[in-house]
């Protein structure tokens, strides 16, 4: 059984060793995440080059996701590194405080006082500490502690219910977009997105820098939930970033929102990644908890394209084991994945020619015992459209374009194949594609498979033909006998 759900792993100190990274790739990594919150330009480029070199060695294609840091809405540093706050304590967030103490602390985001008013609730350190704003005076936010604990340097700040006005793209992000374009990122993730305009701005900057990567919106603000339709329209993919989102909307609201976002992304023909604390315990333990296994499995059953490892693979003690565990869980969950005829397949509505071909292909796959689908593609669009429909039939994206092959590594149930057309006769091309899947052991003589292709051959965005093939018939007609 081929795993359909893709695995994204964050690179960091734990996965910087070539031997470890190679084992991770062989264990099933489909996309690596470069986290711009840490590391230097040189380290990021080195990571990408090492990943692509090791992937080629392993005979695999691995995509690269560049993740922008976004605005740092954090407290500053303390004179002694940390303090303890008790319930009822008065505490001041002071934009111009240099070193914090028991009474006050500075802010990285100097505009925070302008975003607040009396009654606002602030969640610090992922909600571990809760402050209620009593008043705002110029650059100072006066608070009372509602939930206490230890507060240390540079911990994050969220507002319950959202409403902080920090722009999604900072000056650092603008420079990092250029770096992402330089190393050829296949996906660019924009943090703390508020609206589709943030995505449109990031896309324009990426293209201006010469990058061709798809743009991913990280949904981690409550405002993003309200603007989800606009964000989906503007982006190529979304990430269900459950950490900051849970702090803003409340942890109990996240599971239902996750299901809604995955469903909405698939309905909009967009890619979706589920992230944050999926196997958090494996930072220090060789096996996941039962709750983590259920979490990953539920994301798979929801229909997510990919599940993501963060600190587990970047800084954990068991990065290879985390990938292996995630792969096992995905495979088991996919055995139970319910395949229903998607209503969109049979609903007559306006569609592009490519979407009509994708619908016809998946409807055929649901009605016949199809072994595989071969999508001969320049851009990968047809493979993406097919992957939005529920099916257990593997989709092989045969493309001469390396960027396309790396891009489809994130599409659920789609597998990249290096396929140099080199011919103009569609019949000859289809025969070569059939032989490619035969050589890979994907199909056998007598199996039924579906192929899609565009005529004229080689034109991007031109898929207009679907063909049902019984494997081996052409070779029989030509009198070809296998040795």
Secondary structure as UniProt FT lines:
FT   STRAND          6..10
FT   HELIX           13..15
FT   HELIX           18..27
FT   STRAND          31..35
FT   TURN            36..37
FT   HELIX           41..57
FT   TURN            58..59
FT   STRAND          63..67
FT   STRAND          74..75
FT   TURN            79..80
FT   STRAND          82..85
FT   TURN            87..88
FT   STRAND          90..94
FT   TURN            95..96
FT   STRAND          104..105
FT   TURN            110..111
FT   HELIX           112..115
FT   TURN            118..119
FT   STRAND          121..124
FT   TURN            125..128
FT   STRAND          129..137
FT   TURN            138..139
FT   STRAND          140..147
FT   STRAND          149..152
FT   TURN            153..154
FT   STRAND          156..159
FT   TURN            160..161
FT   HELIX           171..182
FT   TURN            183..184
FT   STRAND          187..190
FT   TURN            191..192
FT   HELIX           196..208
FT   TURN            209..210
FT   STRAND          214..219
FT   HELIX           222..226
FT   HELIX           228..234
FT   STRAND          237..241
FT   HELIX           242..249
FT   HELIX           251..267
FT   TURN            268..269
FT   STRAND          271..275
FT   TURN            278..279
FT   HELIX           280..283
FT   HELIX           290..302
FT   STRAND          306..309
FT   HELIX           311..314
FT   HELIX           319..335
FT   HELIX           343..346
FT   HELIX           353..367
FT   TURN            368..369
FT   STRAND          370..376
FT   HELIX           381..387
FT   STRAND          394..399
FT   HELIX           402..407
FT   HELIX           408..410
FT   TURN            412..413
FT   STRAND          414..418
FT   HELIX           426..439
FT   TURN            440..441
FT   TURN            445..446
FT   STRAND          448..454
FT   TURN            457..458
FT   TURN            460..461
FT   STRAND          463..470
FT   TURN            471..472
FT   HELIX           473..477
FT   TURN            478..479
//
